[in-house]
Amino acid sequence: MTGTANPVRGEAELRVGGVSLVLRPSFAALVAAEAELGPLFALVERAAGGRLALSELVALFWHCLKAPPEGLTREVFAEGVVQAGLAAATPALKALLGQILGGR
C-alpha cells in the first residue's frame, strides 16, 4: 500500500523506487518473517550487533508490507531497497525492530 505510515499502529514508511510503502509488523507478518528467518529475537540481536544480512532486511520488510503495489515482485522490491541504500532503510528497520521488542 502506498501512503503514509501511522506510527500509532506500529507502521513505518519506506520509499522504494520513488513510491512510499507502508510496513506494518502485524502478527501474521511477523510469523511469516519468523518462518523464513528464524526466531525474531535472534534477528534483533544480529541487527544490534551489525550482523543483519541484506537478505534478512529485505525479507522482514517484504513480509511487513501492508499491501504491495500490484505487480511488485520481491526481486524488484529487493533491488529498490538496495538502490535506495541502507541509510534510507535504517529508520524503517529501527521502527520495526522497536515494535518487535516493545509491541504496541
Z-matrix of the N, CA and C atoms (Angstrom, degrees):
N
C 1 1.446
C 2 1.508 1 108.18
N 3 1.282 2 116.22 1 132.29
C 4 1.443 3 119.76 2 174.07
C 5 1.514 4 107.93 3 -88.16
N 6 1.314 5 115.87 4 158.05
C 7 1.450 6 118.74 5 179.05
C 8 1.508 7 111.35 6 138.94
N 9 1.323 8 114.69 7 -156.32
C 10 1.449 9 121.93 8 -177.17
C 11 1.521 10 109.77 9 -110.09
N 12 1.311 11 115.29 10 135.07
C 13 1.463 12 120.80 11 179.19
C 14 1.522 13 110.08 12 -73.20
N 15 1.316 14 115.47 13 148.47
C 16 1.456 15 122.56 14 176.54
C 17 1.532 16 107.06 15 -109.06
N 18 1.335 17 117.71 16 101.07
C 19 1.465 18 120.20 17 -177.34
C 20 1.529 19 113.11 18 -60.41
N 21 1.315 20 117.53 19 -26.78
C 22 1.466 21 120.44 20 178.72
C 23 1.525 22 110.26 21 -63.52
N 24 1.316 23 116.76 22 -30.16
C 25 1.466 24 121.56 23 178.24
C 26 1.521 25 111.73 24 -90.11
N 27 1.322 26 117.33 25 5.27
C 28 1.457 27 121.10 26 -179.82
C 29 1.510 28 113.49 27 83.12
N 30 1.323 29 116.94 28 13.31
C 31 1.456 30 120.73 29 -176.66
C 32 1.523 31 111.67 30 -83.58
N 33 1.322 32 114.82 31 155.99
C 34 1.458 33 122.76 32 174.82
C 35 1.519 34 107.83 33 -131.82
N 36 1.314 35 115.75 34 157.52
C 37 1.464 36 120.66 35 -179.88
C 38 1.521 37 109.16 36 -112.32
N 39 1.317 38 115.30 37 140.93
C 40 1.460 39 122.19 38 178.68
C 41 1.514 40 108.09 39 -137.60
N 42 1.330 41 116.75 40 127.76
C 43 1.462 42 120.43 41 177.20
C 44 1.525 43 108.93 42 -95.09
N 45 1.322 44 115.08 43 122.61
C 46 1.463 45 121.96 44 179.03
C 47 1.522 46 107.37 45 -132.33
N 48 1.308 47 115.80 46 123.70
C 49 1.458 48 119.62 47 179.87
C 50 1.519 49 113.00 48 59.57
N 51 1.324 50 117.06 49 33.61
C 52 1.454 51 120.96 50 179.08
C 53 1.517 52 114.77 51 78.71
N 54 1.328 53 116.58 52 5.80
C 55 1.465 54 121.43 53 -178.63
C 56 1.524 55 108.81 54 -114.94
N 57 1.334 56 116.28 55 133.82
C 58 1.464 57 120.58 56 175.03
C 59 1.516 58 109.24 57 -81.43
N 60 1.319 59 115.61 58 122.83
C 61 1.458 60 121.75 59 178.15
C 62 1.523 61 108.76 60 -111.46
N 63 1.302 62 115.95 61 144.46
C 64 1.459 63 121.58 62 179.22
C 65 1.521 64 109.18 63 -100.55
N 66 1.325 65 115.01 64 128.68
C 67 1.460 66 122.10 65 176.58
C 68 1.523 67 107.55 66 -108.83
N 69 1.324 68 115.96 67 129.09
C 70 1.462 69 120.71 68 177.85
C 71 1.522 70 108.93 69 -129.59
N 72 1.328 71 117.19 70 118.16
C 73 1.463 72 120.12 71 -179.90
C 74 1.528 73 111.67 72 -81.51
N 75 1.313 74 115.99 73 67.73
C 76 1.468 75 120.79 74 177.96
C 77 1.523 76 109.46 75 -71.22
N 78 1.313 77 115.65 76 166.54
C 79 1.463 78 120.01 77 178.58
C 80 1.528 79 110.29 78 -57.23
N 81 1.322 80 116.92 79 -47.56
C 82 1.473 81 120.63 80 -179.03
C 83 1.528 82 111.05 81 -61.67
N 84 1.321 83 117.18 82 -40.99
C 85 1.464 84 120.88 83 -179.70
C 86 1.528 85 110.71 84 -64.92
N 87 1.322 86 116.63 85 -42.50
C 88 1.460 87 119.82 86 -178.77
C 89 1.522 88 111.99 87 -71.16
N 90 1.315 89 117.14 88 -34.01
C 91 1.465 90 120.25 89 175.63
C 92 1.530 91 109.72 90 -64.23
N 93 1.327 92 116.61 91 -43.37
C 94 1.468 93 120.50 92 178.57
C 95 1.530 94 110.64 93 -63.96
N 96 1.331 95 116.98 94 -42.29
C 97 1.465 96 120.43 95 178.35
C 98 1.522 97 110.68 96 -63.58
N 99 1.323 98 116.23 97 -42.34
C 100 1.466 99 120.51 98 179.91
C 101 1.530 100 111.06 99 -65.07
N 102 1.323 101 117.29 100 -37.24
C 103 1.463 102 120.55 101 178.65
C 104 1.525 103 111.00 102 -62.02
N 105 1.318 104 115.96 103 -33.74
C 106 1.462 105 119.93 104 -179.84
C 107 1.531 106 112.53 105 -86.32
N 108 1.319 107 116.60 106 -38.81
C 109 1.462 108 120.88 107 -168.73
C 110 1.521 109 115.22 108 -103.98
N 111 1.316 110 116.78 109 -11.12
C 112 1.452 111 119.63 110 -174.90
C 113 1.521 112 110.34 111 94.16
N 114 1.323 113 117.57 112 -174.74
C 115 1.459 114 121.53 113 -175.16
C 116 1.530 115 112.77 114 -54.13
N 117 1.323 116 115.26 115 135.62
C 118 1.460 117 120.43 116 -177.63
C 119 1.524 118 112.32 117 -67.00
N 120 1.323 119 117.34 118 -33.23
C 121 1.458 120 118.87 119 178.87
C 122 1.527 121 110.12 120 -62.52
N 123 1.312 122 117.54 121 -39.55
C 124 1.466 123 121.37 122 177.07
C 125 1.527 124 110.43 123 -65.46
N 126 1.322 125 116.89 124 -36.34
C 127 1.467 126 121.47 125 176.76
C 128 1.529 127 109.92 126 -62.54
N 129 1.324 128 116.31 127 -44.60
C 130 1.465 129 121.17 128 178.26
C 131 1.521 130 110.15 129 -62.12
N 132 1.325 131 117.03 130 -42.58
C 133 1.466 132 120.42 131 178.56
C 134 1.523 133 111.62 132 -62.32
N 135 1.338 134 116.90 133 -41.75
C 136 1.469 135 119.67 134 177.73
C 137 1.525 136 110.36 135 -63.14
N 138 1.319 137 116.58 136 -41.94
C 139 1.462 138 120.28 137 179.38
C 140 1.527 139 110.30 138 -63.19
N 141 1.315 140 117.18 139 -44.36
C 142 1.464 141 121.22 140 -179.59
C 143 1.525 142 111.41 141 -63.39
N 144 1.323 143 116.09 142 -31.70
C 145 1.460 144 120.83 143 -179.52
C 146 1.518 145 113.41 144 -90.06
N 147 1.335 146 117.54 145 5.21
C 148 1.460 147 120.51 146 -179.83
C 149 1.515 148 113.56 147 72.91
N 150 1.333 149 116.88 148 23.09
C 151 1.462 150 121.31 149 -177.07
C 152 1.531 151 112.52 150 -114.50
N 153 1.312 152 117.28 151 17.95
C 154 1.460 153 120.27 152 178.85
C 155 1.527 154 108.81 153 -77.27
N 156 1.304 155 116.25 154 122.29
C 157 1.465 156 120.57 155 -179.69
C 158 1.526 157 110.13 156 -75.05
N 159 1.311 158 115.64 157 150.60
C 160 1.468 159 120.82 158 178.03
C 161 1.525 160 110.67 159 -57.36
N 162 1.312 161 117.16 160 -39.21
C 163 1.467 162 120.41 161 179.44
C 164 1.529 163 110.92 162 -63.03
N 165 1.331 164 117.43 163 -34.55
C 166 1.467 165 121.16 164 178.18
C 167 1.530 166 110.59 165 -70.38
N 168 1.310 167 116.79 166 -41.21
C 169 1.457 168 121.50 167 177.39
C 170 1.523 169 110.48 168 -59.51
N 171 1.321 170 115.93 169 -48.65
C 172 1.463 171 120.72 170 -179.78
C 173 1.528 172 110.60 171 -63.08
N 174 1.319 173 117.63 172 -42.28
C 175 1.470 174 121.02 173 179.88
C 176 1.523 175 111.00 174 -61.88
N 177 1.325 176 117.41 175 -45.70
C 178 1.462 177 120.44 176 178.57
C 179 1.522 178 110.53 177 -60.43
N 180 1.324 179 116.47 178 -47.65
C 181 1.466 180 120.08 179 178.54
C 182 1.532 181 111.04 180 -61.03
N 183 1.316 182 117.24 181 -44.09
C 184 1.458 183 121.30 182 -177.55
C 185 1.527 184 110.88 183 -59.49
N 186 1.314 185 115.85 184 -46.62
C 187 1.461 186 119.43 185 -178.85
C 188 1.528 187 111.93 186 -67.70
N 189 1.324 188 116.76 187 -27.39
C 190 1.469 189 120.36 188 -178.51
C 191 1.528 190 113.25 189 -90.62
N 192 1.327 191 118.37 190 -1.12
C 193 1.467 192 119.84 191 176.50
C 194 1.519 193 108.83 192 -58.53
N 195 1.310 194 115.54 193 123.45
C 196 1.462 195 119.97 194 -177.43
C 197 1.521 196 110.43 195 -62.13
N 198 1.310 197 117.19 196 -46.31
C 199 1.467 198 122.34 197 177.07
C 200 1.527 199 107.20 198 -159.66
N 201 1.326 200 116.98 199 99.17
C 202 1.472 201 118.66 200 -178.62
C 203 1.529 202 111.04 201 -59.32
N 204 1.329 203 116.99 202 139.63
C 205 1.468 204 118.86 203 175.97
C 206 1.527 205 110.24 204 -58.17
N 207 1.299 206 115.54 205 147.13
C 208 1.463 207 120.45 206 -179.57
C 209 1.523 208 110.12 207 -55.71
N 210 1.314 209 115.21 208 132.24
C 211 1.454 210 121.22 209 178.18
C 212 1.516 211 114.57 210 88.77
N 213 1.322 212 117.99 211 -8.31
C 214 1.465 213 120.06 212 179.09
C 215 1.527 214 108.95 213 -75.92
N 216 1.316 215 115.58 214 120.93
C 217 1.467 216 120.59 215 176.44
C 218 1.525 217 108.77 216 -99.21
N 219 1.290 218 115.21 217 162.95
C 220 1.460 219 119.45 218 178.96
C 221 1.522 220 110.83 219 -62.92
N 222 1.315 221 117.14 220 -36.78
C 223 1.454 222 121.10 221 -179.73
C 224 1.521 223 111.23 222 -64.77
N 225 1.322 224 117.19 223 -44.46
C 226 1.463 225 121.50 224 178.44
C 227 1.525 226 109.86 225 -65.86
N 228 1.335 227 115.63 226 -41.28
C 229 1.459 228 120.58 227 177.42
C 230 1.527 229 110.25 228 -59.49
N 231 1.333 230 116.93 229 -46.99
C 232 1.464 231 121.61 230 -179.52
C 233 1.528 232 110.84 231 -59.84
N 234 1.305 233 116.82 232 -44.74
C 235 1.471 234 120.49 233 178.08
C 236 1.527 235 110.94 234 -61.87
N 237 1.319 236 116.55 235 -38.75
C 238 1.465 237 120.77 236 178.21
C 239 1.516 238 112.09 237 -64.78
N 240 1.326 239 117.01 238 -39.26
C 241 1.461 240 121.00 239 177.25
C 242 1.525 241 109.65 240 -63.84
N 243 1.319 242 117.08 241 -43.22
C 244 1.463 243 121.22 242 179.76
C 245 1.527 244 110.00 243 -64.93
N 246 1.317 245 117.39 244 -43.96
C 247 1.469 246 120.71 245 -179.77
C 248 1.525 247 111.57 246 -63.95
N 249 1.321 248 117.17 247 -35.92
C 250 1.469 249 120.48 248 179.04
C 251 1.526 250 111.03 249 -70.22
N 252 1.331 251 116.70 250 -30.66
C 253 1.454 252 121.26 251 177.93
C 254 1.516 253 112.95 252 95.92
N 255 1.313 254 114.61 253 156.23
C 256 1.458 255 120.28 254 -178.21
C 257 1.525 256 112.25 255 -65.83
N 258 1.316 257 117.64 256 -32.04
C 259 1.466 258 119.95 257 178.77
C 260 1.526 259 110.74 258 -62.00
N 261 1.319 260 117.17 259 -36.41
C 262 1.467 261 121.00 260 178.64
C 263 1.517 262 111.69 261 -72.90
N 264 1.327 263 117.50 262 -28.70
C 265 1.466 264 121.57 263 -178.21
C 266 1.526 265 112.57 264 -84.40
N 267 1.309 266 117.41 265 -21.04
C 268 1.467 267 121.03 266 -173.22
C 269 1.528 268 114.05 267 -60.26
N 270 1.340 269 120.45 268 -44.83
C 271 1.472 270 118.07 269 179.23
C 272 1.531 271 113.25 270 -60.31
N 273 1.329 272 117.54 271 -39.36
C 274 1.466 273 120.69 272 178.44
C 275 1.525 274 110.15 273 -67.43
N 276 1.327 275 116.87 274 -40.89
C 277 1.466 276 120.14 275 178.13
C 278 1.522 277 110.46 276 -62.37
N 279 1.319 278 116.56 277 -44.82
C 280 1.463 279 121.05 278 179.22
C 281 1.534 280 110.79 279 -59.21
N 282 1.318 281 116.26 280 -43.31
C 283 1.474 282 120.19 281 -179.91
C 284 1.528 283 110.90 282 -64.59
N 285 1.333 284 117.57 283 -43.93
C 286 1.460 285 120.61 284 -179.15
C 287 1.535 286 110.97 285 -65.99
N 288 1.330 287 116.17 286 -44.21
C 289 1.464 288 118.88 287 179.61
C 290 1.522 289 111.05 288 -63.57
N 291 1.325 290 116.36 289 -36.91
C 292 1.461 291 119.68 290 175.92
C 293 1.509 292 112.08 291 -62.30
N 294 1.329 293 116.58 292 -38.89
C 295 1.471 294 120.02 293 177.97
C 296 1.525 295 111.52 294 -69.26
N 297 1.330 296 116.08 295 -37.42
C 298 1.467 297 119.60 296 178.56
C 299 1.524 298 109.84 297 -62.16
N 300 1.320 299 116.27 298 -43.37
C 301 1.459 300 120.30 299 -177.36
C 302 1.526 301 113.23 300 -77.91
N 303 1.330 302 115.81 301 -40.90
C 304 1.459 303 119.40 302 -172.16
C 305 1.516 304 115.63 303 -100.63
N 306 1.305 305 116.99 304 -19.11
C 307 1.457 306 119.86 305 -176.19
C 308 1.514 307 110.64 306 68.36
N 309 1.314 308 114.71 307 -171.37
C 310 1.464 309 119.28 308 -178.91
C 311 1.489 310 109.80 309 -105.96
